[in-house]
Amino acid sequence: MRIARPLLLCAALAASLPALAAITYPVDVPGTAGQWAIWDTQASAGHPTGQVFRRNIAWPVADGGPVPGLDPRYVFLRMTRVEPPVIDSRLQEIAYPCPEVADIQANTLLTTCTASVRPPADLITAVENAAQARIEAAVGALGIRNPADLLRGVALLEAARRGTVLTEPQSAWLQALGAAGVEYVDQVRAAQAVIAAWIASHPGEIPDLGESVWPPLPVVAP
């Protein structure tokens, strides 16, 4: 394979290039296909330590040997990427593009993706959404598992409003449903306020929105 003319000098210079000492020969050409970058060591405006000249290329020598005639201005770096951690996207975010660091002596170009905590406003929104989800989950726990259950409750309330005397089980169910629902909403809102206060006093930290921070779901017999 021919090397582009700007990269060519003489084989003697390539042989004396110390940066290539970290590369083990022969290079596994098929196994590292697309994993190499060429680093331009010449400083330029905005790039005081050099910059990537080409990336995602294969090792240019078929038998995995040293690159002949490589201008010492250029260095081959093995591209390595540390994938971002698994995050809760409600509370964290990955900053793209991920920063990369060239280690000329080790012949590596390391890209590291890291997570950061979202801004406080985003965290507060996440807490509000989580609280609303808990309230919605309570609807099923209170015995309203489908539209028919909801209509049953509405019908009983309307009947009571019109003066119909409800049976004892019907009256008990409605009272328990109302009391449990109101109480649970109050408990969830109180937990939401505690978490919001914690966010305000712990900048840059991730709040806990797990099961343990919310009141247990209420239960009302059907």
N, C-alpha and C positions, 0 to 999 in steps of 0.2 A: 504493500500500500504506500502511495506517495504522500509525503507530508507537504502541507501548504508552504509556498516559498517564504513567507514572512517568518516561519518557524525554523528554517534551515540555517545552519551555520556550518560547523565542521564536527566530525565525529570525535575529535580530540577534546573539544570543549564539552561535549555531552558526557564523555567518560569522566571528566573531572568535576561534574556537577554534584555537590554534596547533598543537595536536597533529595536526590533520588536514592540515597542510601537506605531510606526506610521502605522502599519497594522491594519485595522479594521476587526474584526471578527464578524460573519463568513465571510471568503473570498468567493467571487463569483467565485466558481471553474469553471463552464462552461464559464462564461463571461470573465475570465482571462486566459483561456487555451492558453498555449504557450507564455505567457507574463511575465514569471518569470525567474529570473537568480539567481544563487547561487554565492555569492561573498566570496572569500577566503580572510580574513582580514590579514593573515600572510604575512609580507613583504618578498620579495625575490629579487634576482638580477634583476634589471630592472623594478621591481614593488614595489616601496617603500611603497605604500599604499594598496597593495593587488591587486587581479586580479579576473576576472571571472573564476569560477570553472566549472559551467555549465550554459547554457542559453537556452531560448526558451522552457522552460518546463512548465508543469501544476503545480498548487498547489498540493502538494503530499497527503494532507489529504482530503478524500472524502467529509466530512461534512463542510469543510472550517475552521476547528478549527486550533489552533496552532500546529506546527510540534513537535511531541514528540521526546525527546532524541536528539535534534539537538546540535551538538558540537558548542559552542559559537564562535569558530573560523570562522564559516560560517554564512552568513546572507542572507536571501531571499530579493531580490530587485525586485520591479515591473518595468519592462522595458517600457520606454516611448520614443517615437521618434518624433522629430520635423522634418517634411519633408522639403526638400529643397524648396526654393521659385521658382516661375516660372521665368526663365531667358531667355535672348537672348543668345543662345549658340554661336553666332558669337563673342560676346563681353565678356561673363562671363563663368565660369566653376565651377563645384562642386568638391571639394576635397574629394575623397574617399580613404580609409574608413572614414566615418564621425566620429569625436571624440565623446567619451562618458565619462560621469562623474558620478561616484558613490556617492550617498548621503546616507551614512549609517544610519544617524539619521532619515531621511525621508523614508528610504527603497525604494529608486528609483535609477534606472540606466537610465540616460537621454542621449539619442543620439541626437545630434544637427547637422544638415547638413546646411552649409552656402555656399554662393556664393562668389567668388572672381573675380576680373577683370583679364581678360587674359593678357598675356605679350604684350608689345607695338607692337612687330612684328606681332602678331596675329590680333591686332586691325587695323594695317595698311592694312593687307590683307583683312580684313572685309570691310574696306572703299573702297579698290580697286574693290572688287567684287560688292559692292553696286553701285559704279559709273558705272561699266560696265553694270549692270542690268538696270540702268536708261537710258543709251545710247541705249540698246537693246529695251527698252520700247518705245523709241522715234521713232523707225523704224515704228511701227504701227501707232503712232500719226502723222507721216509725210505722211500717206496715203499708206504706203507699208504694207498691211495687209495680203498678201498671196504671193506665188511665182509668180502669174500672174502680180501683181503690180510691183514686182521687175523686171520681164522680160520686162514689159512695159517701165520702166525707162531706162533699159540697151539698149533696142531697139531704143529708142528715142536718146540716147546719141550716139549710133553707127550711126544712120541716120544723125545726125548733123555733126558727124566727116567726113562722106563721102560727105558732101555738100548738103544733102537734106534740103530744106527749111521747117522748122517746122511751123505749124500753130501757131497763137498767143497764144491760150490756152495751146498748148503743150510746147511752149517755156517758157511761164510764169510759168507753173507747174514745169518744170525742174529747172529753176532759183530759184524759191521759195524753192524747195526741197533742192537744194544744199546749198543755203544761210542759210536756217533754220537748216539743218543738221550740217553744219560746226560751226555755231554760238552756237548751243546747245551743241555740244561736247566740245567746248571751255568753256562754262559756267559750265558744269559738272566737267571738269578737274580743273577749278578754285575753285569750291566748295570742291572738293576732297583735294586740297592743303590746304585750310583753315582748314578742319577737321584734316588733318595730322599734321598741325602745332599746333592745339589745343591739340592733343594727346601728343605731345612732351612737351608741357608746363603744362600739367595737369596729371602727372603720378599717376596711381592708380585710375583714374576716368573713368567713362563710357561715351564715346562720343555719341552724338545724331546722329543717322542715319535715322531719321524719314523723312516724306514727306517734312517738312518745311525747311530742310537744303539744298534741291536740287532745281534747277530751275524748273519752271512749264514745263510740256511737250509741245513741239511745235505743232502747228496745221497748216497744209497746205491743202487747198481745193483740192479735187481730180480733 
